[in-house]
Amino acid sequence: MLRLLSISSKSISNSLRKSSSISSCSFTHLETHLCNPTNSPISSNSSGIPSNQFNSINPAKTPDGYSFSHRFDRNFSSFGSKIGFCKVSSSGYWLNCANLRTCERNGSGVLRVQGSVSGMRSFSSESDRESMEYDVVIVGAGPAGLSAAIRLKQMCIEKGVDLSVCVVEKGAEVGAHILSGNVFEPRALDELLPQWKQEEAPISVPVSSDKFWFLTKKRAFSLPCPFDNKGNYVISLSQLVRWMGTKAEELGVEIYPGFAASEILYDAKDTVIGIATNDMGVAKDGSKKEIFQRGVELKGISLSLTHTHTYSTMTLIGRCKHTRRIMLLAEGCRGSISEKIMKKYNLREKRHAQHQTYALGIKEVWEIEEDKHHPGSVIHTLGWPLDQKTYGGSFLYHLQDRQIAIGLVVALNYQNPFLNPYEEFQKLKHHPAIKPLLEGGSVLQYGARTLNEGGFQSIPYPVFPGGAIIGCSAGFLNVPKIKGTHTAMKSGMLAAEATFGVLQEGLNLETYWDALQNSWIWEELYRARNYRPAFEHGLIPGLAISGLEHYILKGRSPFTLKHGIPDHEATKVARLCSPIQYPKPDGVLSFDVPTSLHRSNTNHEHDQPAHLRLRDPKIPEQVNLPDYAGPESRYCPARVYEYNPDEKSQLKLQINAQNCLHCKACDIKDPKQNIEWTVPEGGGGPGYSIM
């Protein structure tokens, strides 16, 4: 079975030229027969790699020209030969022959290697899963994960060392699961890649105007704009991370799209040592199909070289400075592995943080008529179509090429179980101030994703035994700015610097936590801490308190407001609320869910176990339906959950898991927390390209 692995020909070449696993291991002696078992002369190709050790590597590019995808046989027993490692022994260790800088043959025909060999990568099949070992494994190829990977490799270049860095991504390609507004603040990118303008980053539309409206059903009232978007850009975040992926690979990062991290691996001391990807080719009934392939374990380097070790015919004598393994979790909002880690190690309690609060963002990208298009125009709104007890608002950004991004963000602590965020978004597009802009245009893409709104009060302690949580998995969104990409990127950079210190200088990963508290992320989120909880009391009190915070106190309040109850507890029972009647879609400005879903390019293998699991299968019919009128059929923006009559005319919950946009709303909003979102087969889900 072929899988799409994110290793470009360039990054493969880099990994062959460089050492790639355990850092700074200095050896005085290495003996092996296996680099040349026949004792024949060793010839090299243009890269200096022994040509009798490696198979040829064919470059591959995606249709859009990005060279970060390559197809390999998913049988990892042959994977080493494909990327340039020759097998050393039955124990599974692989030696990167490209690192053998100085070789000489002694009298008995044994190769003697002098100098520094910085590493080995282990491909083990001792368990029922193949395993690959890296210095650093990063889960999630979003802004935070890629920033961490890039910064790690930059520091390797600066310090003249090398670390092997792997990024796994559940989307079919980098950027496929990335959705955001997005008005981009380049502060972190300026620090990470200062020459981004010269390197053709997809950032070309500066903000040209900035408006803030309060909407009623028929009118739009201009308010003083609290946003300072001067110097910011209107972008597609999925396009930006795709570009960042190429930059990471140019530095030698290995990126594996289409691999979903489904399991956390621990050692005997309960320290995280890696992740495992889920199995492929499992049928819906749990049986193994003909194409079944076991998942792969990705672990941190664990080889200890403080004494003499003999592996079959290879003997290593030397000392390795550090053999720590680091896992960085950059899954985005409500990451499934990150949530498990936070609960296992009580990371919120460790910092006395509050629960996280969330919102659901629903977005479309349109192509509109030329005379209506104003590149860089930015509009944010409050008010209609949401009621005054529900926090949220809309955005409308003019991109390039006659494209605009329009969306609605609805806080998930809304009370009325009859509220349907998708239908509220359809209503928004018919507002008299918005409708004329869209008329004559067409929708190019649709998607949805949850976002963190807890801010400063909800940041967990981000360090756990064996790794750290970065980006939106931890929750660094600045709510009043409506921006989190720059803070996510910066957190990844800080975590990378701390990781480098652990692996090369023997420092503690807690330096990441110290760096966070001394960074501009902390200052920014602290000043913004009271805006979101101010709206717990409704729209008007929220506007008053946030206005006081912004214009008078400027974030220096002597108090810190607290969030209300968790989002799922905020849902009232149906008998206390009024049903909401939504108009039928007209097929011009508003659309039904199947039409929108088609525009998201969402696809899952139908014959696989459902990745949306009910902890108690009786709760939907016995609690959610009679008490809350079946809210899962409304809060999901992809019609994953439907109540249909059975043969006895009794309503039963049907889960259409193949529709899932991976937005995570169900994992957050279900009143009894009965739905667990888990990863499906890698490569499934939406296929965003301009979101």
DOKOL-653567 format. One record per residue (C-alpha): residue in one letter; residue number from 1; z, x, y. Coordinates in Angstrom, 2 decimals. Example, Ala and Ser with C-alpha at 12.3 -4.5 7.8 and 13.67 -1.06 7.14 Angstrom:
<sites>
 type seq       Z       X       Y
    A   1    7.80   12.30   -4.50
    S   2    7.14   13.67   -1.06
</sites>
This chain:
<sites>
 type seq       Z       X       Y
    M   1    0.00    0.00    0.00
    L   2   -0.92    1.34    3.37
    R   3    1.54    1.21    6.25
    L   4    0.90    2.02    9.89
    L   5    2.95    5.09   10.79
    S   6    3.21    6.34   14.32
    I   7    2.28    9.97   13.90
    S   8   -0.64   11.14   15.98
    S   9   -2.73   14.10   14.99
    K  10   -1.33   15.92   17.99
    S  11    2.31   15.27   17.15
    I  12    1.70   16.18   13.53
    S  13    0.21   19.42   14.68
    N  14    3.22   20.02   16.89
    S  15    5.63   19.33   14.04
    L  16    3.75   21.80   11.88
    R  17    3.87   24.54   14.48
    K  18    7.54   24.00   15.20
    S  19   10.60   23.92   13.07
    S  20   11.83   20.42   12.68
    S  21   15.22   19.73   11.25
    I  22   18.53   21.58   11.30
    S  23   19.07   23.21   14.65
    S  24   19.68   26.90   15.27
    C  25   20.14   28.10   11.71
    S  26   19.80   31.87   11.73
    F  27   19.02   33.42    8.36
    T  28   19.13   37.06    7.33
    H  29   17.46   36.47    4.00
    L  30   15.26   33.81    2.43
    E  31   13.82   34.18   -1.03
    T  32   11.29   31.80   -2.51
    H  33    8.48   31.79   -5.03
    L  34    7.24   28.40   -3.95
    C  35    5.42   29.19   -0.73
    N  36    3.02   31.10   -2.92
    P  37    3.88   30.46   -6.55
    T  38    0.75   32.15   -7.87
    N  39    1.43   35.38   -5.99
    S  40   -2.07   35.10   -4.56
    P  41   -2.85   36.10   -0.97
    I  42   -1.78   33.52    1.58
    S  43   -4.53   32.49    3.92
    S  44   -3.95   30.58    7.14
    N  45   -5.86   28.07    9.16
    S  46   -6.18   28.18   12.96
    S  47   -2.65   26.84   13.34
    G  48   -1.19   29.70   11.36
    I  49   -0.34   27.35    8.48
    P  50   -0.96   28.54    4.91
    S  51   -4.10   26.68    3.95
    N  52   -3.18   26.39    0.30
    Q  53   -0.18   24.25    1.17
    F  54   -1.52   21.35    3.20
    N  55   -3.92   18.50    2.96
    S  56   -6.19   17.86    5.90
    I  57   -5.08   15.39    8.53
    N  58   -7.56   13.00   10.09
    P  59   -6.88   11.84   13.61
    A  60   -6.75    8.12   14.25
    K  61   -6.64    5.98   17.35
    T  62   -5.82    2.37   18.03
    P  63   -8.55    0.14   19.45
    D  64   -7.11    0.55   22.95
    G  65   -7.42    4.32   22.73
    Y  66   -3.80    5.33   22.26
    S  67   -3.57    8.00   19.59
    F  68   -0.14    7.22   18.24
    S  69   -1.04    5.38   15.05
    H  70   -2.05    6.89   11.74
    R  71   -2.35    5.39    8.28
    F  72   -0.59    6.95    5.37
    D  73    0.05    5.99    1.79
    R  74    3.54    4.56    1.74
    N  75    4.39    6.56   -1.37
    F  76    6.68    9.05    0.28
    S  77    6.67   11.39   -2.71
    S  78    3.30   12.52   -1.39
    F  79    4.23   12.07    2.24
    G  80    5.41   15.67    2.61
    S  81    2.03   17.11    1.73
    K  82    0.35   14.86    4.26
    I  83    2.43   16.09    7.18
    G  84    2.75   19.72    6.19
    F  85    5.78   20.29    4.01
    C  86    5.53   21.96    0.63
    K  87    8.02   20.86   -1.97
    V  88   10.63   23.43   -2.89
    S  89   12.58   22.01   -5.80
    S  90   13.48   18.94   -7.75
    S  91   16.46   18.46   -5.48
    G  92   14.06   17.11   -2.91
    Y  93   14.17   19.72   -0.16
    W  94   10.97   20.55    1.63
    L  95   10.24   23.74    3.49
    N  96    8.07   23.75    6.58
    C  97    5.96   26.80    5.81
    A  98    4.74   26.87    9.40
    N  99    8.18   28.18   10.35
    L 100    7.97   31.29    8.19
    R 101    7.32   33.62   11.09
    T 102    7.77   36.96    9.31
    C 103    6.95   37.19    5.61
    E 104    6.79   40.25    3.41
    R 105    6.61   40.60   -0.35
    N 106    9.20   42.73   -2.10
    G 107    8.60   44.72   -5.26
    S 108    9.21   41.80   -7.57
    G 109    6.71   39.58   -5.80
    V 110    9.34   37.48   -4.00
    L 111    8.69   36.53   -0.38
    R 112   11.31   37.87    1.99
    V 113   11.56   36.11    5.35
    Q 114   13.20   37.72    8.36
    G 115   13.99   36.00   11.64
    S 116   14.97   32.50   12.64
    V 117   14.09   29.46   10.60
    S 118   15.32   26.51   12.57
    G 119   15.14   23.89    9.94
    M 120   14.27   21.96    6.87
    R 121   13.55   18.30    6.31
    S 122   14.78   16.56    3.21
    F 123   12.69   14.09    1.27
    S 124   15.01   12.80   -1.43
    S 125   14.30   10.28   -4.14
    E 126   17.60   10.60   -5.98
    S 127   18.41    6.97   -5.23
    D 128   15.96    4.12   -5.75
    R 129   14.66    4.65   -2.20
    E 130   12.81    7.57   -0.73
    S 131   14.66    9.24    2.13
    M 132   13.64   11.36    5.11
    E 133   16.01   13.40    7.21
    Y 134   15.92   14.13   10.93
    D 135   18.25   15.59   13.51
    V 136   18.08   12.37   15.52
    V 137   16.95    8.91   14.43
    I 138   16.30    6.34   17.16
    V 139   15.97    2.64   16.33
    G 140   13.63    0.89   18.76
    A 141   10.59    2.17   20.67
    G 142   11.40    0.45   23.95
    P 143   12.17    2.02   27.35
    A 144   15.62    3.29   26.30
    G 145   14.62    4.65   22.89
    L 146   11.50    6.42   24.14
    S 147   13.33    7.82   27.17
    A 148   15.96    9.27   24.84
    A 149   13.29   10.78   22.59
    I 150   11.36   12.29   25.49
    R 151   14.49   13.74   27.12
    L 152   15.62   15.30   23.83
    K 153   12.30   17.06   23.39
    Q 154   12.28   18.17   27.02
    M 155   15.67   19.81   26.52
    C 156   14.40   21.49   23.37
    I 157   11.62   23.06   25.42
    E 158   14.02   24.02   28.23
    K 159   16.46   25.69   25.82
    G 160   13.91   27.16   23.43
    V 161   15.13   25.26   20.38
    D 162   13.79   22.43   18.31
    L 163   15.20   19.18   16.98
    S 164   13.37   16.72   14.79
    V 165   13.34   13.29   16.43
    C 166   12.19   10.10   14.75
    V 167   11.75    6.66   16.33
    V 168   11.38    3.56   14.16
    E 169    9.95    0.35   15.62
    K 170    9.73   -3.04   13.94
    G 171    6.66   -4.10   15.91
    A 172    3.21   -3.45   14.46
    E 173    2.64   -0.96   17.27
    V 174    4.59    0.42   20.18
    G 175    4.86   -2.28   22.86
    A 176    4.05   -5.20   20.54
    H 177    7.57   -6.67   20.90
    I 178    8.15   -5.73   24.55
    L 179    8.36   -8.53   27.09
    S 180    9.73   -8.39   30.63
    G 181    8.98   -9.73   34.11
    N 182    8.49   -6.96   35.40
    V 183    9.11   -5.60   38.90
    F 184    9.72   -1.99   38.00
    E 185   12.05    0.36   39.82
    P 186   10.77    3.91   39.09
    R 187   14.05    5.73   39.76
    A 188   14.68    6.72   36.13
    L 189   11.00    7.48   35.47
    D 190   10.97    9.77   38.50
    E 191   13.75   11.75   36.84
    L 192   12.26   11.69   33.35
    L 193    8.56   12.28   34.05
    P 194    8.18   13.26   37.74
    Q 195    4.40   13.64   37.39
    W 196    3.85   10.11   36.08
    K 197    1.45    9.23   38.89
    Q 198   -0.78   12.16   37.99
    E 199   -0.54   11.39   34.27
    E 200   -2.17    7.94   34.47
    A 201    0.92    5.83   33.85
    P 202    0.02    2.10   33.92
    I 203    1.91    1.67   37.20
    S 204   -0.53    0.99   40.00
    V 205    0.44   -2.22   41.85
    P 206    3.15   -1.64   44.48
    V 207    5.11   -4.65   45.71
    S 208    3.29   -5.92   48.80
    S 209    5.43   -8.97   49.67
    D 210    8.78  -10.33   48.53
    K 211    9.78  -14.00   48.86
    F 212   12.74  -16.07   47.71
    W 213   12.43  -19.85   47.41
    F 214   14.82  -22.68   46.72
    L 215   12.92  -25.40   44.88
    T 216   13.48  -29.11   44.93
    K 217   11.25  -31.40   42.93
    K 218    8.65  -31.63   45.69
    R 219    9.31  -28.76   48.11
    A 220    9.95  -25.03   48.32
    F 221   12.39  -23.79   50.99
    S 222   12.28  -20.12   51.99
    L 223   15.62  -18.30   51.90
    P 224   16.54  -14.81   53.12
    C 225   15.34  -12.48   50.39
    P 226   18.25  -10.59   48.80
    F 227   15.94   -8.27   46.87
    D 228   14.90   -4.87   48.11
    N 229   11.68   -4.19   46.23
    K 230   10.23   -1.64   48.61
    G 231    8.90    1.21   46.51
    N 232    8.86   -0.88   43.33
    Y 233    5.85   -1.88   41.26
    V 234    4.60   -4.95   39.43
    I 235    3.81   -3.86   35.87
    S 236    3.38   -4.87   32.26
    L 237    6.33   -3.32   30.41
    S 238    4.55   -3.49   27.05
    Q 239    1.79   -1.32   28.53
    L 240    4.28    1.10   30.04
    V 241    6.14    1.73   26.78
    R 242    2.83    2.21   25.00
    W 243    2.05    4.98   27.47
    M 244    5.56    6.40   27.03
    G 245    4.93    6.49   23.30
    T 246    1.97    8.82   23.80
    K 247    4.08   11.06   26.04
    A 248    6.82   11.20   23.43
    E 249    4.36   12.16   20.71
    E 250    2.81   14.85   22.86
    L 251    6.26   16.44   22.85
    G 252    6.55   16.22   19.06
    V 253    8.45   12.96   18.58
    E 254    7.52   11.11   15.40
    I 255    7.15    7.35   15.95
    Y 256    6.93    4.91   13.06
    P 257    5.82    1.40   14.11
    G 258    5.86   -1.32   11.51
    F 259    9.19   -0.19   10.07
    A 260   12.11   -2.60   10.51
    A 261   15.59   -1.09   10.32
    S 262   17.51   -3.54    8.16
    E 263   20.52   -1.68    6.82
    I 264   23.10    0.78    8.15
    L 265   23.95    3.74    5.94
    Y 266   27.49    5.14    5.93
    D 267   29.12    8.14    4.34
    A 268   32.47    8.19    2.55
    K 269   34.30    8.51    5.87
    D 270   32.63    5.37    7.30
    T 271   30.45    7.42    9.62
    V 272   26.92    6.19   10.26
    I 273   24.44    8.59    8.67
    G 274   21.21    6.65    9.00
    I 275   19.33    3.43    8.49
    A 276   17.18    1.95    5.76
    T 277   14.03   -0.06    6.32
    N 278   13.60   -3.31    4.45
    D 279   11.60   -3.70    1.28
    M 280    7.98   -4.78    1.48
    G 281    6.24   -7.16   -0.88
    V 282    9.15   -9.46   -1.70
    A 283    8.15  -13.08   -2.28
    K 284    9.90  -16.04   -0.69
    D 285   11.75  -16.72   -3.95
    G 286   13.03  -13.14   -4.05
    S 287   10.71  -11.91   -6.77
    K 288    8.72   -8.69   -6.41
    K 289    5.02   -9.09   -5.74
    E 290    2.39   -6.69   -7.06
    I 291    2.40   -4.85   -3.73
    F 292    6.17   -4.38   -3.73
    Q 293    7.40   -1.19   -2.07
    R 294   11.03   -0.15   -1.76
    G 295   12.37    0.53    1.72
    V 296   12.86    4.03    3.09
    E 297   16.09    5.70    4.18
    L 298   16.00    7.63    7.46
    K 299   19.02    9.87    7.75
    G 300   20.42   12.56    9.96
    I 301   20.34   16.11    8.69
    S 302   23.30   16.72    6.43
    L 303   22.55   20.07    4.80
    S 304   25.43   22.52    5.19
    L 305   24.42   26.19    5.26
    T 306   27.70   27.98    5.80
    H 307   27.51   29.73    2.41
    T 308   24.87   30.91   -0.01
    H 309   22.96   27.96   -1.52
    T 310   20.47   28.07   -4.35
    Y 311   17.94   25.27   -4.74
    S 312   15.89   25.92   -7.87
    T 313   13.92   29.09   -7.06
    M 314   14.85   29.15   -3.35
    T 315   17.93   30.94   -2.08
    L 316   19.17   30.62    1.51
    I 317   21.86   32.83    2.99
    G 318   22.93   32.10    6.52
    R 319   24.99   29.95    8.81
    C 320   24.01   26.80   10.66
    K 321   25.79   26.22   13.96
    H 322   25.93   22.43   13.69
    T 323   24.90   19.93   11.07
    R 324   25.85   16.72   12.86
    R 325   23.59   13.71   12.52
    I 326   23.00   11.32   15.40
    M 327   21.75    7.74   15.39
    L 328   20.77    6.11   18.70
    L 329   20.41    2.32   18.67
    A 330   17.87    1.03   21.19
    E 331   16.96   -2.33   19.67
    G 332   17.04   -4.30   22.90
    C 333   19.03   -7.42   23.68
    R 334   21.10   -8.72   20.73
    G 335   19.93   -5.99   18.38
    S 336   20.88   -6.95   14.83
    I 337   22.14   -3.50   13.80
    S 338   23.81   -2.90   17.16
    E 339   25.76   -6.15   16.87
    K 340   27.02   -5.17   13.43
    I 341   28.09   -1.76   14.70
    M 342   29.93   -3.28   17.67
    K 343   31.85   -5.62   15.38
    K 344   32.62   -3.03   12.72
    Y 345   34.03   -0.49   15.17
    N 346   35.46   -3.04   17.67
    L 347   33.51   -1.47   20.51
    R 348   34.04   -4.35   22.96
    E 349   37.75   -4.38   22.29
    K 350   37.92   -0.62   22.70
    R 351   36.88   -0.95   26.34
    H 352   38.55   -4.37   26.83
    A 353   35.09   -5.71   27.64
    Q 354   34.30   -9.40   27.81
    H 355   31.81  -11.12   25.55
    Q 356   28.15  -10.72   26.44
    T 357   26.37  -13.56   28.22
    Y 358   22.66  -14.21   27.81
    A 359   19.61  -15.94   29.20
    L 360   16.27  -16.88   27.68
    G 361   13.17  -15.74   29.53
    I 362    9.87  -17.53   28.89
    K 363    6.71  -16.00   30.30
    E 364    2.96  -16.45   30.56
    V 365    0.29  -14.15   31.94
    W 366   -2.55  -15.98   33.66
    E 367   -5.91  -14.99   35.04
    I 368   -6.45  -16.85   38.30
    E 369   -9.25  -17.28   40.83
    E 370  -10.02  -14.25   42.99
    D 371   -9.30  -15.86   46.35
    K 372   -5.79  -16.84   45.21
    H 373   -4.86  -13.41   43.95
    H 374   -2.71  -11.07   46.08
    P 375   -1.82   -7.91   44.15
    G 376    1.84   -6.98   44.56
    S 377    3.02  -10.39   45.74
    V 378    6.48  -11.19   44.35
    I 379    8.20  -14.61   44.41
    H 380   11.58  -15.57   42.91
    T 381   13.02  -19.08   42.91
    L 382   16.27  -20.95   42.29
    G 383   16.84  -24.65   41.80
    W 384   14.38  -27.09   40.26
    P 385   13.53  -27.73   37.45
    L 386   17.06  -26.79   36.31
    D 387   20.06  -28.93   37.19
    Q 388   22.77  -27.57   39.47
    K 389   25.11  -26.77   36.59
    T 390   22.56  -24.55   34.84
    Y 391   22.03  -20.99   36.06
    G 392   18.49  -19.70   36.12
    G 393   15.34  -19.32   38.15
    S 394   11.67  -18.52   38.01
    F 395    9.45  -15.59   38.92
    L 396    5.82  -15.24   39.91
    Y 397    4.30  -11.75   40.17
    H 398    0.72  -10.81   41.07
    L 399   -0.51   -7.95   38.89
    Q 400   -3.95   -6.33   38.93
    D 401   -7.29   -7.70   37.69
    R 402   -6.60  -11.26   38.94
    Q 403   -3.61  -11.52   36.63
    I 404   -0.26  -13.09   37.46
    A 405    2.98  -13.24   35.49
    I 406    4.90  -16.50   35.71
    G 407    8.12  -17.27   33.95
    L 408   11.40  -19.14   33.83
    V 409   14.81  -17.66   32.97
    V 410   17.47  -20.08   31.70
    A 411   21.07  -18.98   31.16
    L 412   22.14  -19.83   27.63
    N 413   25.52  -21.15   28.68
    Y 414   23.85  -24.42   29.64
    Q 415   25.86  -27.48   28.63
    N 416   23.40  -30.26   27.83
    P 417   22.15  -29.97   24.22
    F 418   19.09  -32.03   25.18
    L 419   17.85  -29.31   27.55
    N 420   14.69  -27.65   26.30
    P 421   13.92  -24.30   28.04
    Y 422   10.29  -24.36   26.91
    E 423    9.70  -27.82   28.37
    E 424   11.51  -26.87   31.58
    F 425    9.00  -24.05   31.97
    Q 426    6.11  -26.45   31.47
    K 427    7.53  -28.66   34.23
    L 428    7.84  -25.69   36.58
    K 429    4.09  -25.08   36.56
    H 430    3.47  -28.55   38.00
    H 431    5.57  -27.92   41.13
    P 432    3.48  -28.52   44.29
    A 433    4.09  -24.92   45.45
    I 434    2.92  -23.42   42.14
    K 435    0.32  -25.81   40.74
    P 436   -2.49  -24.92   43.23
    L 437   -2.20  -21.25   42.33
    L 438   -2.74  -21.91   38.62
    E 439   -5.48  -24.51   38.90
    G 440   -8.80  -23.07   37.82
    G 441   -7.08  -20.27   35.92
    S 442   -6.42  -19.66   32.25
    V 443   -3.51  -18.39   30.16
    L 444   -3.99  -14.99   28.57
    Q 445   -0.67  -14.52   26.76
    Y 446    2.65  -16.24   26.10
    G 447    6.03  -14.97   24.95
    A 448    9.80  -15.29   25.16
    R 449   12.83  -13.00   24.88
    T 450   16.55  -13.18   25.57
    L 451   18.18  -10.88   28.09
    N 452   21.73   -9.69   28.74
    E 453   23.45  -11.08   31.82
    G 454   27.04   -9.96   31.23
    G 455   26.68   -6.85   33.34
    F 456   29.60   -4.55   34.10
    Q 457   32.27   -6.77   32.52
    S 458   30.47   -6.93   29.17
    I 459   29.50   -3.29   28.56
    P 460   31.01   -2.21   25.23
    Y 461   32.27    1.25   24.47
    P 462   28.87    2.69   23.50
    V 463   29.85    5.49   21.11
    F 464   30.56    5.03   17.40
    P 465   31.05    7.50   14.54
    G 466   27.61    9.00   14.05
    G 467   25.80    7.65   17.08
    A 468   25.59    5.62   20.26
    I 469   24.18    2.36   21.63
    I 470   21.74    2.58   24.52
    G 471   19.66    0.32   26.73
    C 472   19.77   -3.44   26.46
    S 473   21.50   -3.22   23.10
    A 474   24.55   -2.27   25.17
    G 475   23.57   -4.43   28.16
    F 476   22.82   -2.61   31.42
    L 477   20.81   -5.35   33.19
    N 478   21.45   -5.66   36.91
    V 479   21.47   -9.45   37.33
    P 480   21.09   -9.76   41.13
    K 481   18.25   -7.23   41.05
    I 482   16.73   -8.96   37.99
    K 483   16.04   -5.48   36.63
    G 484   17.19   -3.58   33.59
    T 485   14.36   -1.24   32.64
    H 486   15.46    1.57   34.95
    T 487   19.07    1.39   33.76
    A 488   18.00    1.22   30.11
    M 489   15.85    4.32   30.56
    K 490   18.63    6.22   32.30
    S 491   21.12    5.34   29.57
    G 492   18.69    6.73   26.99
    M 493   18.34    9.94   28.99
    L 494   22.12   10.35   29.27
    A 495   22.55    9.71   25.55
    A 496   19.86   12.29   24.81
    E 497   21.65   14.91   26.88
    A 498   24.94   14.15   25.12
    T 499   23.21   14.28   21.74
    F 500   21.72   17.66   22.54
    G 501   25.17   18.90   23.48
    V 502   26.54   17.72   20.15
    L 503   23.81   19.34   18.07
    Q 504   23.48   22.59   20.00
    E 505   26.78   23.22   21.74
    G 506   29.34   21.58   19.49
    L 507   30.34   19.00   22.08
    N 508   31.55   15.48   21.38
    L 509   29.27   12.46   21.72
    E 510   31.91   10.86   23.96
    T 511   30.30   12.91   26.73
    Y 512   27.70   10.11   26.80
    W 513   30.42    7.66   27.80
    D 514   31.69   10.06   30.47
    A 515   28.17   10.59   31.80
    L 516   27.58    6.84   31.98
    Q 517   30.69    6.31   34.08
    N 518   29.64    9.06   36.47
    S 519   26.03    7.93   36.78
    W 520   24.24    5.68   39.23
    I 521   24.06    3.06   36.43
    W 522   27.83    2.57   36.64
    E 523   27.89    2.42   40.43
    E 524   25.00   -0.04   40.51
    L 525   26.44   -2.40   37.90
    Y 526   29.93   -2.24   39.39
    R 527   28.61   -3.38   42.78
    A 528   26.70   -6.21   41.08
    R 529   29.54   -7.33   38.82
    N 530   30.51  -10.58   40.58
    Y 531   27.09  -12.21   41.05
    R 532   26.55  -13.73   37.63
    P 533   30.11  -15.05   37.03
    A 534   30.03  -16.61   40.51
    F 535   27.63  -19.23   39.15
    E 536   30.08  -20.38   36.48
    H 537   31.15  -23.00   39.01
    G 538   27.65  -24.30   39.74
    L 539   24.68  -23.50   41.96
    I 540   26.17  -24.07   45.42
    P 541   29.47  -22.20   44.85
    G 542   27.47  -19.44   43.18
    L 543   25.17  -19.07   46.18
    A 544   28.15  -18.97   48.54
    I 545   30.05  -16.31   46.57
    S 546   26.99  -14.18   45.90
    G 547   26.02  -14.36   49.57
    L 548   29.49  -13.12   50.49
    E 549   29.18  -10.31   47.96
    H 550   25.73   -9.25   49.12
    Y 551   25.89   -9.52   52.89
    I 552   29.56   -8.92   53.72
    L 553   31.48   -7.24   50.92
    K 554   28.39   -5.35   49.66
    G 555   29.79   -5.05   46.16
    R 556   33.15   -3.67   47.26
    S 557   35.23   -6.74   46.40
    P 558   38.90   -6.11   45.64
    F 559   38.57   -8.42   42.61
    T 560   36.37   -8.76   39.53
    L 561   35.34  -12.22   38.41
    K 562   35.35  -13.07   34.73
    H 563   32.73  -14.83   32.68
    G 564   33.37  -18.25   31.24
    I 565   33.36  -19.14   27.58
    P 566   30.68  -17.68   25.24
    D 567   27.27  -19.29   25.46
    H 568   27.41  -21.09   22.13
    E 569   30.76  -22.68   23.02
    A 570   29.37  -24.02   26.30
    T 571   27.18  -26.60   24.54
    K 572   28.70  -30.05   24.88
    V 573   28.48  -32.72   22.20
    A 574   25.51  -35.04   22.61
    R 575   27.52  -38.20   23.35
    L 576   28.78  -36.62   26.59
    C 577   25.28  -35.81   27.88
    S 578   22.18  -37.70   28.92
    P 579   18.94  -37.21   26.97
    I 580   16.13  -35.54   28.93
    Q 581   12.65  -37.00   28.77
    Y 582    9.87  -34.42   29.20
    P 583    6.28  -35.28   30.10
    K 584    3.54  -34.63   27.61
    P 585    1.52  -31.45   28.22
    D 586   -1.78  -31.94   30.00
    G 587   -3.55  -29.03   28.29
    V 588   -4.46  -27.56   31.69
    L 589   -1.23  -26.28   33.21
    S 590    1.25  -27.27   30.49
    F 591    0.79  -26.84   26.76
    D 592    2.35  -27.74   23.44
    V 593    4.21  -25.09   21.46
    P 594    1.50  -24.41   18.82
    T 595   -1.02  -23.66   21.57
    S 596    1.36  -21.26   23.28
    L 597    2.40  -19.67   20.02
    H 598   -1.21  -18.84   19.26
    R 599   -1.35  -16.92   22.55
    S 600    1.61  -14.76   21.54
    N 601   -0.36  -13.26   18.61
    T 602    2.65  -13.93   16.42
    N 603    2.18  -13.32   12.74
    H 604    4.46  -12.97    9.73
    E 605    3.66  -12.71    6.06
    H 606    4.26  -16.28    4.92
    D 607    5.39  -15.43    1.40
    Q 608    8.55  -13.48    2.20
    P 609   12.24  -14.43    2.31
    A 610   13.19  -16.17    5.54
    H 611   14.69  -13.70    8.01
    L 612   16.55  -16.56    9.70
    R 613   19.54  -17.26    7.51
    L 614   22.09  -20.05    7.52
    R 615   25.63  -18.91    6.84
    D 616   26.42  -22.46    5.71
    P 617   23.37  -24.59    4.78
    K 618   25.35  -27.81    5.26
    I 619   26.12  -27.32    8.96
    P 620   22.70  -28.39   10.36
    E 621   22.85  -31.86    8.79
    Q 622   26.62  -32.33    8.87
    V 623   27.46  -30.87   12.31
    N 624   24.52  -29.86   14.49
    L 625   22.48  -33.02   14.04
    P 626   25.20  -35.70   14.35
    D 627   27.33  -33.90   16.97
    Y 628   24.78  -31.98   19.05
    A 629   21.54  -33.89   18.37
    G 630   19.96  -30.90   16.64
    P 631   19.84  -28.41   19.56
    E 632   18.06  -25.71   17.51
    S 633   14.90  -27.84   17.68
    R 634   14.99  -27.46   21.48
    Y 635   16.45  -24.08   22.41
    C 636   13.91  -22.24   20.25
    P 637   10.69  -21.57   22.27
    A 638    8.54  -21.30   19.14
    R 639    9.40  -24.45   17.17
    V 640   10.95  -22.48   14.35
    Y 641   13.52  -25.22   13.71
    E 642   12.50  -28.82   13.04
    Y 643   14.31  -31.81   11.59
    N 644   12.01  -33.72    9.27
    P 645   12.74  -36.68    6.99
    D 646   12.97  -36.02    3.25
    E 647   11.94  -38.41    0.47
    K 648   15.06  -40.49    1.22
    S 649   14.25  -40.61    4.95
    Q 650   17.22  -38.33    5.66
    L 651   16.60  -35.72    8.36
    K 652   16.71  -32.18    7.00
    L 653   16.35  -28.90    8.86
    Q 654   13.10  -27.06    8.21
    I 655   12.88  -23.40    9.24
    N 656    9.37  -22.20   10.14
    A 657   10.27  -18.51   10.14
    Q 658    6.64  -17.44   10.47
    N 659    6.66  -18.82   14.05
    C 660    9.50  -16.55   15.21
    L 661    9.00  -14.68   18.50
    H 662   12.05  -12.47   17.83
    C 663   13.64  -13.81   21.02
    K 664   17.12  -14.07   19.35
    A 665   18.03  -17.35   21.12
    C 666   19.07  -18.96   17.84
    D 667   21.43  -16.10   17.00
    I 668   23.12  -16.66   20.38
    K 669   23.05  -20.39   21.12
    D 670   23.75  -22.10   17.80
    P 671   26.97  -24.07   18.47
    K 672   28.69  -22.93   15.27
    Q 673   27.10  -19.46   15.11
    N 674   25.62  -20.50   11.80
    I 675   22.23  -18.82   12.23
    E 676   21.94  -15.11   11.52
    W 677   18.80  -13.38   12.80
    T 678   17.74  -10.54   10.51
    V 679   14.62   -8.42   10.57
    P 680   11.56   -9.64    8.66
    E 681    9.05   -7.30    7.06
    G 682    8.08   -4.54    9.45
    G 683    5.02   -5.27   11.55
    G 684    5.70   -9.01   11.75
    G 685    6.40  -10.94   14.94
    P 686    4.58  -11.18   18.24
    G 687    1.74   -8.90   19.26
    Y 688    2.18   -8.52   23.00
    S 689   -0.29   -6.34   24.87
    I 690    0.07   -7.29   28.54
    M 691    3.61   -8.70   28.70
</sites>
